[in-house]
Amino acid sequence: MRSSSTSGGFRRRRGRLPTAAGGLVAALVLTVTACGAPGDGGAGARAGGDVSRPGAGDGLPGDLADRLREHGIDLDRWKDGGWKDWDEGDWLREAQDYVNPVIEDLWDPDRMRSAREADKTVTPLDTGADRGVSDPEPAPVEAEPEKTPYHAHAAPVGKVFFDSPEGAMVCSGTVVKDAARPGRSNLVWTAGHCVHAGAGGGWYRNIAFVPSYNDLGASEAGLAGAPTTRIAPYGTWWADWASTSNQWIEGGASTGGDGAAHDYAVLHVTPEQGAKSLEETVGAALDIDFSAPSATEVAAMGAWGYPAAPPYNGLRMFKCLDRPGRLSLGPSLPTMYRIGCTMTGGSSGGGWFRVVDGETRLVSNTSIGPVTAGWLAGPRLGPEAEEMYRTMSRAHGDG
C-alpha cells in the first residue's frame, strides 16, 4: 500500500441522471468528436512507480487504516469535518499516504461556486532565450464560449474541485478512455498541480470531478437557489485514486517550476451515488495521444476549460484554437506546447485536443500561463505519462 502518487474515496449523487451524447466541436480546422458508449484515502502512484490502493472511508484496507491512525488521522472525525484541519502533522504532508473519503453532499452548488482558481496557471515565467528553444510568444486568441448544452458539444469536459490549505479550489478535467475497461472508463485527466502541491507540499483533499458542470451555461443569477442536479446533471464523482508524475511532486512550484513540463495527472473516480461508470454516464471519453509530437508537426490544437479568474467567473466552458509553438523552461527540461488563449486560472488541467487519423485525442493539458493571460502552455505527453496512465488502468482493470 505504498508508492509515490494516488488518492482517496467516492459514491454518486441523488436522482436519475440523463445520458450525455455528442462531441467536442471546434471551429476552423479542428473538429473534435468525443467517442464513447452511452448507456447504462490512500497513497499515490507516480509515473513509473508502484500503485498503492487507497480506500474510501470505512473501506480502507486494515494496514492503511492503521498507518493513517499512526499519523493522527481519525477517519470518523475526518468525515465529520476533520478534513478542514490542515495541521501539517495531520494531513500527511511528508507521508506517501493520501486519504480522500467520500463526504456526501460536501460539494453543493454554493461551495462549487465559491471555489477559487488554482493560481499555478497565472504566474510570470522566465522564458529567456538562454533557457532552451522557445518560439516567439503567440498572439492572444480570444477564448470562445462553448455551445450549450455542454453534454452535446463537449461531453468529456468538466470541473475538478478540491480543498487546499487556502480553501476550496477549482481546475478543469477531461474524461479519458480506459484501455482495460472499454466503454466503462472511470478515468479523468487533469494537471498535477490540481491534485498535489508539488515540492515541499502534499496531496489536496476532497478531490471531485463534475462533468458538464452548469450544462446550460446559466448565469450566477440564474443558478440562485438551483439544486445540485442543475449544476451537476451527471453527478459528482470522487477521486478514489490519483496519480501524478515524480517530476511534479519533486519539482512543482507555485510558478510551475521544473515540474511544469510534467504537470499532468490522472484520477480514478467513483460516483457519489449510482453504479454506472463515468463513460457510460456521460456517453463519451477520449483516447490519449502519447506520441508527444513536436509542435512543428501539429497544425492546430484546441484547449477546453472553465476559466475562473477575471474576467471569467468559472460558470461557463470556453475553448481556444491555435497552431502550437514551443516553450522551453530550461535546456534539461522537455519542451512544452504553447498556444495563444485568453483563458485564465480555473482552466488548469483542461484538455488539449487534436485530430489524429480522423479521431479526436487528448494531447496535453493546461499547465501554466502569464499573469496577464494571452497564452497557455501544456506538457507533451510521452512514455512517462503513458506509464502513469497504464499503471492506473491496470490497477482498476477489474473494477
Stockholm file with secondary structure:
# STOCKHOLM 1.0

chainA/1-399         MRSSSTSGGFRRRRGRLPTAAGGLVAALVLTVTACGAPGDGGAGARAGGDVSRPGAGDGLPGDLADRLREHGIDLDRWKDGGWKDWDEGDWLREAQDYVNPVIEDLWDPDRMRSAREADKTVTPLDTGADRGVSDPEPAPVEAEPEKTPYHAHAAPVGKVFFDSPEGAMVCSGTVVKDAARPGRSNLVWTAGHCVHAGAGGGWYRNIAFVPSYNDLGASEAGLAGAPTTRIAPYGTWWADWASTSNQWIEGGASTGGDGAAHDYAVLHVTPEQGAKSLEETVGAALDIDFSAPSATEVAAMGAWGYPAAPPYNGLRMFKCLDRPGRLSLGPSLPTMYRIGCTMTGGSSGGGWFRVVDGETRLVSNTSIGPVTAGWLAGPRLGPEAEEMYRTMSRAHGDG
#=GR chainA/1-399 SS CCCSSCCCCCCBCSSCCCCCCCCCCCSTTCCCCCBCCCCCCEECCCTTSCCCCCCCGGGSCHHHHHHHHHTTCCHHHHHTTGGGCCCTTTTTSSSSEECCCCCTTCSCHHHHHHCEECGGGSCCCCCCGGGSCCCCCCCCCCCEECCSSHHHHCTTEEEEEEEETTEEEEEEEEEECCTTSTTCCCEEEECGGGTBCCTTCCBCEEEEEEETTTTTCCCTTTTTTCCHHHHCTTCCEEEEEEEECHHHHHHEETTEETTGGGCCEEEEEEESBCSSCHHHHHTCBBEECCSCCCGGGCSCEEEEECCCSTTCCSSSCEEEEECCEEECSCTTSCCEEEEEECCCTTCTTCEEEEEETTEEEEEEECCBCCTTCEEEEECCCCHHHHHHHHHHHHHTTTC
#=GC SS_cons         CCCSSCCCCCCBCSSCCCCCCCCCCCSTTCCCCCBCCCCCCEECCCTTSCCCCCCCGGGSCHHHHHHHHHTTCCHHHHHTTGGGCCCTTTTTSSSSEECCCCCTTCSCHHHHHHCEECGGGSCCCCCCGGGSCCCCCCCCCCCEECCSSHHHHCTTEEEEEEEETTEEEEEEEEEECCTTSTTCCCEEEECGGGTBCCTTCCBCEEEEEEETTTTTCCCTTTTTTCCHHHHCTTCCEEEEEEEECHHHHHHEETTEETTGGGCCEEEEEEESBCSSCHHHHHTCBBEECCSCCCGGGCSCEEEEECCCSTTCCSSSCEEEEECCEEECSCTTSCCEEEEEECCCTTCTTCEEEEEETTEEEEEEECCBCCTTCEEEEECCCCHHHHHHHHHHHHHTTTC
//
